[in-house]
Amino acid sequence: MREIVLFGRRLRSLRKSRQFTQEALGGKAGLSYKYVGAIERGEENPSLEVIAKLGAALGVEIREMFEFEHEETNPEKLRKKLSQLLREADEKVLQQAVKLLRVLKT
């Protein structure tokens, strides 16, 4: 069940990054905007065919639609992932991360 919700969040994120409405995405993919909305809310489990249509309409490869890591909302899981990334980072990346976090904090 959790994957359905994460897929919906990812779909919404991709759609919004392209400045599509649900209606525009549905039209481009040949789907009802109500169905697109239900997928985004995690109420529908789309078939591979539907996922392929949505990917084509968004201009992304199917695999990109399943990149959920950044869609996580649990603060503890986010802290754990951030800690892991920081442990693996070199000095330059660490400096950039500190600058970015300072900007985001303000």
PASEBA-1860 file (N, C-alpha, C; in nm, 3 decimals):
! residues 106
1> MREIVLFG> 0.083/-0.120/0.000/0.000/0.000/0.000/0.087/0.126/0.000 ~ 0.194/0.124/0.075/0.281/0.241/0.086/0.338/0.281/-0.050 ~ 0.374/0.185/-0.134/0.431/0.215/-0.264/0.331/0.289/-0.353 ~ 0.205/0.257/-0.339/0.102/0.324/-0.418/0.098/0.472/-0.381 ~ 0.106/0.502/-0.252/0.105/0.641/-0.206/0.231/0.713/-0.254 ~ 0.347/0.648/-0.242/0.471/0.709/-0.288/0.469/0.733/-0.439 ~ 0.414/0.638/-0.514/0.404/0.657/-0.659/0.316/0.778/-0.688 ~ 0.207/0.790/-0.618/0.118/0.905/-0.638/0.186/1.037/-0.608
9> RRLRSLRK> 0.262/1.040/-0.499/0.337/1.162/-0.466/0.439/1.195/-0.574 ~ 0.506/1.091/-0.623/0.606/1.112/-0.728/0.540/1.164/-0.855 ~ 0.427/1.106/-0.891/0.354/1.151/-1.010/0.315/1.298/-0.995 ~ 0.262/1.334/-0.880/0.223/1.474/-0.855/0.346/1.567/-0.866 ~ 0.456/1.524/-0.809/0.578/1.604/-0.814/0.625/1.624/-0.959 ~ 0.626/1.518/-1.036/0.667/1.529/-1.176/0.570/1.617/-1.255 ~ 0.441/1.599/-1.230/0.340/1.679/-1.300/0.357/1.828/-1.269 ~ 0.371/1.860/-1.142/0.382/1.999/-1.103/0.513/2.062/-1.153
17> SRQFTQEA> 0.621/1.983/-1.157/0.748/2.037/-1.205/0.739/2.076/-1.353 ~ 0.645/2.017/-1.423/0.623/2.049/-1.564/0.507/2.147/-1.583 ~ 0.454/2.193/-1.471/0.343/2.289/-1.469/0.220/2.240/-1.545 ~ 0.190/2.109/-1.529/0.070/2.051/-1.586/-0.039/2.047/-1.480 ~ -0.160/2.070/-1.520/-0.273/2.040/-1.433/-0.303/1.891/-1.447 ~ -0.384/1.839/-1.358/-0.426/1.700/-1.372/-0.500/1.682/-1.504 ~ -0.578/1.780/-1.540/-0.654/1.773/-1.664/-0.561/1.771/-1.786 ~ -0.458/1.855/-1.784/-0.363/1.859/-1.896/-0.287/1.728/-1.908
25> LGGKAGLS> -0.241/1.675/-1.794/-0.168/1.548/-1.797/-0.259/1.436/-1.844 ~ -0.381/1.432/-1.790/-0.476/1.330/-1.832/-0.502/1.336/-1.982 ~ -0.523/1.456/-2.033/-0.548/1.472/-2.176/-0.431/1.426/-2.261 ~ -0.311/1.461/-2.218/-0.191/1.423/-2.293/-0.167/1.272/-2.288 ~ -0.207/1.209/-2.177/-0.187/1.065/-2.160/-0.307/0.983/-2.206 ~ -0.415/1.050/-2.242/-0.535/0.978/-2.282/-0.611/0.917/-2.165 ~ -0.604/0.986/-2.050/-0.668/0.937/-1.928/-0.758/1.046/-1.870 ~ -0.852/1.007/-1.789/-0.938/1.101/-1.720/-0.858/1.175/-1.614
33> YKYVGAIE> -0.884/1.305/-1.600/-0.816/1.381/-1.495/-0.856/1.330/-1.357 ~ -0.976/1.276/-1.346/-1.019/1.219/-1.218/-0.935/1.096/-1.182 ~ -0.902/1.017/-1.284/-0.818/0.899/-1.263/-0.677/0.942/-1.224 ~ -0.624/1.044/-1.290/-0.491/1.096/-1.255/-0.491/1.142/-1.109 ~ -0.596/1.213/-1.069/-0.607/1.259/-0.930/-0.613/1.144/-0.832 ~ -0.686/1.040/-0.867/-0.697/0.923/-0.779/-0.563/0.852/-0.767 ~ -0.487/0.847/-0.875/-0.353/0.787/-0.869/-0.265/0.870/-0.777 ~ -0.269/1.001/-0.793/-0.187/1.089/-0.710/-0.221/1.078/-0.561
41> RGEENPSL> -0.345/1.052/-0.531/-0.387/1.038/-0.391/-0.362/0.897/-0.336 ~ -0.313/0.808/-0.421/-0.287/0.672/-0.378/-0.412/0.587/-0.368 ~ -0.517/0.629/-0.436/-0.644/0.555/-0.433/-0.654/0.453/-0.545 ~ -0.573/0.468/-0.647/-0.574/0.377/-0.762/-0.435/0.320/-0.782 ~ -0.430/0.195/-0.825/-0.305/0.126/-0.854/-0.297/0.112/-1.006 ~ -0.223/0.201/-1.074/-0.223/0.200/-1.220/-0.149/0.079/-1.278 ~ -0.196/0.037/-1.393/-0.129/-0.074/-1.464/0.000/-0.022/-1.526 ~ 0.084/-0.113/-1.572/0.208/-0.076/-1.638/0.179/0.006/-1.764
49> EVIAKLGA> 0.073/-0.028/-1.832/0.034/0.046/-1.953/0.001/0.191/-1.919 ~ -0.072/0.212/-1.811/-0.107/0.348/-1.767/0.018/0.423/-1.724 ~ 0.106/0.356/-1.651/0.232/0.419/-1.607/0.314/0.461/-1.729 ~ 0.319/0.377/-1.831/0.392/0.410/-1.954/0.330/0.532/-2.022 ~ 0.199/0.540/-2.026/0.132/0.656/-2.086/0.163/0.784/-2.008 ~ 0.161/0.774/-1.876/0.190/0.890/-1.793/0.336/0.933/-1.811 ~ 0.426/0.836/-1.816/0.567/0.867/-1.837/0.590/0.937/-1.970 ~ 0.527/0.886/-2.074/0.542/0.947/-2.207/0.486/1.089/-2.207
57> ALGVEIRE> 0.373/1.108/-2.143/0.311/1.241/-2.137/0.398/1.339/-2.059 ~ 0.467/1.289/-1.957/0.555/1.374/-1.876/0.695/1.388/-1.935 ~ 0.726/1.303/-2.032/0.859/1.306/-2.093/0.966/1.246/-2.004 ~ 0.930/1.144/-1.926/1.028/1.077/-1.839/1.026/0.928/-1.866 ~ 1.138/0.864/-1.836/1.143/0.718/-1.847/1.067/0.658/-1.730 ~ 1.013/0.541/-1.750/0.933/0.475/-1.645/1.012/0.463/-1.516 ~ 1.140/0.428/-1.524/1.219/0.410/-1.402/1.221/0.537/-1.316 ~ 1.219/0.654/-1.381/1.220/0.781/-1.307/1.093/0.798/-1.223
65> MFEFEHEE> 0.987/0.735/-1.263/0.861/0.748/-1.191/0.863/0.669/-1.061 ~ 0.965/0.585/-1.045/0.975/0.502/-0.925/1.092/0.544/-0.836 ~ 1.142/0.663/-0.857/1.248/0.717/-0.772/1.182/0.791/-0.656 ~ 1.155/0.717/-0.549/1.074/0.768/-0.439/1.152/0.832/-0.325 ~ 1.283/0.813/-0.319/1.358/0.854/-0.201/1.326/0.996/-0.159 ~ 1.322/1.089/-0.253/1.299/1.228/-0.218/1.154/1.258/-0.186 ~ 1.066/1.161/-0.199/0.925/1.180/-0.167/0.895/1.141/-0.022 ~ 0.995/1.094/0.049/0.977/1.051/0.189/0.937/1.171/0.275
73> TNPEKLRK> 0.848/1.148/0.371/0.804/1.255/0.460/0.837/1.226/0.606 ~ 0.878/1.105/0.637/0.911/1.069/0.775/1.042/1.135/0.815 ~ 1.040/1.225/0.915/1.162/1.299/0.953/1.278/1.209/0.992 ~ 1.253/1.101/1.063/1.362/1.012/1.104/1.427/0.944/0.984 ~ 1.346/0.901/0.889/1.401/0.839/0.769/1.480/0.941/0.686 ~ 1.431/1.064/0.683/1.502/1.169/0.611/1.636/1.200/0.677 ~ 1.637/1.206/0.810/1.763/1.230/0.882/1.864/1.117/0.857 ~ 1.813/0.995/0.856/1.900/0.880/0.833/1.960/0.886/0.692
81> KLSQLLRE> 1.878/0.918/0.593/1.926/0.927/0.456/2.026/1.042/0.443 ~ 1.997/1.156/0.505/2.087/1.270/0.500/2.221/1.236/0.566 ~ 2.215/1.169/0.679/2.339/1.128/0.747/2.423/1.036/0.658 ~ 2.356/0.944/0.592/2.427/0.851/0.503/2.494/0.928/0.389 ~ 2.422/1.021/0.330/2.479/1.099/0.220/2.597/1.184/0.267 ~ 2.586/1.241/0.386/2.695/1.323/0.439/2.819/1.241/0.472 ~ 2.799/1.119/0.523/2.912/1.031/0.553/2.991/0.997/0.427 ~ 2.921/0.987/0.315/2.984/0.949/0.188/3.039/1.068/0.109
89> ADEKVLQQ> 3.010/1.190/0.154/3.046/1.310/0.079/3.192/1.349/0.098 ~ 3.248/1.408/-0.007/3.384/1.461/0.006/3.376/1.603/0.063 ~ 3.493/1.665/0.083/3.499/1.797/0.147/3.420/1.903/0.070 ~ 3.431/1.904/-0.061/3.361/2.003/-0.144/3.209/1.989/-0.130 ~ 3.160/1.869/-0.135/3.016/1.845/-0.122/2.968/1.884/0.017 ~ 3.048/1.854/0.119/3.011/1.893/0.255/3.000/2.045/0.269 ~ 3.094/2.117/0.209/3.089/2.263/0.214/2.962/2.315/0.145 ~ 2.930/2.258/0.030/2.809/2.299/-0.042/2.684/2.265/0.038
97> AVKLLRVL> 2.684/2.151/0.105/2.568/2.109/0.185/2.545/2.207/0.300 ~ 2.652/2.250/0.365/2.639/2.345/0.475/2.581/2.477/0.423 ~ 2.632/2.525/0.311/2.580/2.650/0.252/2.432/2.637/0.217 ~ 2.398/2.525/0.157/2.259/2.503/0.117/2.167/2.497/0.239 ~ 2.207/2.425/0.341/2.125/2.414/0.461/2.110/2.549/0.530 ~ 2.213/2.631/0.528/2.202/2.765/0.586/2.098/2.848/0.512 ~ 2.101/2.840/0.380/2.005/2.914/0.298/1.863/2.864/0.325 ~ 1.845/2.732/0.330/1.713/2.674/0.352/1.658/2.706/0.491
105> KT> 1.747/2.720/0.587/1.707/2.744/0.726/1.651/2.885/0.745 ~ 1.693/2.979/0.664/1.650/3.118/0.681/1.511/3.142/0.630
END
